[in-house]
Amino acid sequence: MKKTLARVPNWLRVVLIVLLVTVGANVLSRFTNPAAHATANDCLIREGNIGPYTNGCEKPINARYCFRSAGLEKTCGTVELAPGETMSDLRDEAEAARKNHAFNRTTVHACALHYVPQDVPSNNNRARMVDGCRKPD
């Protein structure tokens, strides 16, 4: 075994160690914090970048839409989308949100089924809330 390792160049050893640590950390993270890997935003598609969102994946997802003001005010709703199902155009939901507060942007976030889209603490700054996924109650 020592003779085999002695034939491996040092630079290749370093590359292999970095590769093993990176892959190992990713696998460990998927087991210890699966909600962080449940994002399904790539499943949300729109024709010509306009109109309602459609679930373009082969699996059902939970999608959350939020109408956000310039401040901290927001009105959100969650909908489950089956494969190929289209979300409403959100006009009725937007009118209801306008009664609560003036909003200037709409965000949409999706998670794999059995996870719920919600604001979660950022990995870089725990005081900052970002769109993410969590386990259902």
N, C-alpha and C positions, 0 to 999 in steps of 0.2 A: 504494500500500500504506500509506504514512504517513497519507494522508487517511482511509483506512478505519479504521486504528487510532485516529486522533484522535477519531473519532465514538464509540468504545466508552468508556463511563463507567469511571472508575478502580475503583469498587467491583466492577464486572463483571470487570475484568482480574484483580483479586485473587482473586475466586471461581474464575475459570477456571484460574489458576496453581495454586491449592490443589487443585482437582479433578484437573488433569493430574499433579501430583506424587503425589497419593494413588493414582490409578489406575496410574500408571507404576511406583510402588514395589511395588504388588501384583503386577503382571504380571512385573516383574523378579524378585520373590521366588518366584513360581511356576516360573520357569526355573532359578534358581540353587539353590533348596532345595525341591524338589517333595515331599519326605517330610513337611514341615511342613504341607502342604495335603492329605495323604492320609487324614486322620481320617474315619472313617465311622460315628461313634457314632449318627448319626441313622438309620442302617439297622437298628439293634437295637430291636426292638419287643417288648412284652409285653402279653398280654391282661389288662386290669384291674390292671396294675402288679404282678402276681404270676405265678409260674410261670417256665418257661424262656424264654430270648430266641430270637427268630426273625429271620432276615434279611428285612427288609421292602423291600429294594431290588431293582432289576433286574440287579444285578451281584454277582458273588461277593465275599466279604470274608474277612479273617482276623480272628478275635475272640480276645482273651486274657482269661482269668479269673484272678484272684489272690485268695488267702485271706491276709489281712494281720493280723499281730498288732499290739499297741499299740506295739511297738518296731519294729525293722527287719526282723524275720523275715517271710518270705512264701513261699508255694508257688504257682507259676503254671503254667498250661498254655495252649496255643494250639490253636485248631481252625479249619479252613476251612469256611465256610458258603456253600452255593450259594443262589441266590435262592429264598426261601420255605422253606429248610431251618431246622429248629429245633435249637438246642443242647440237650445233655442237661440234666437238672435239677441236675446237679453234686453229687448226694448222695454218690455213690461217691468222687468227687474230694475232697469235703469230709472224708469219713471218713479218707481217706489223708493229708490235710493235718493232721488232728487228731493223728495219730500222731507227726508231726514237731514241732508246736508248737500252742499254744492260739491261735486267731485270733478276732478280734472283728468283722471286716468282710470283705465280698467286693466286689471291684471288677471291672468288665467294661469293656473298651476294644476298639474295632474300627478297622481300617484297610482301605483299598482293597486289592484283591488285588495281589500283587507287592510290597507293603510289609508289614513285620512289626511288630505291636504290641510295644513294649518301653518301659522307663523311659528317658527322655531328659532332658538338662539343660533346666531351665526357661529361657525367654527373659528373664525378669526377674532370676533368680538362678541362675547357672551351677552353684552348689553344691547346689541343690535339684533332685531328680529327680521328674519328673511322667510320667504316661502319655502316650505319643506313638507315632510311627511312624518306622521306619528302613528303609533299603534292605536287602534280604536279602543274606547273605554269598555 
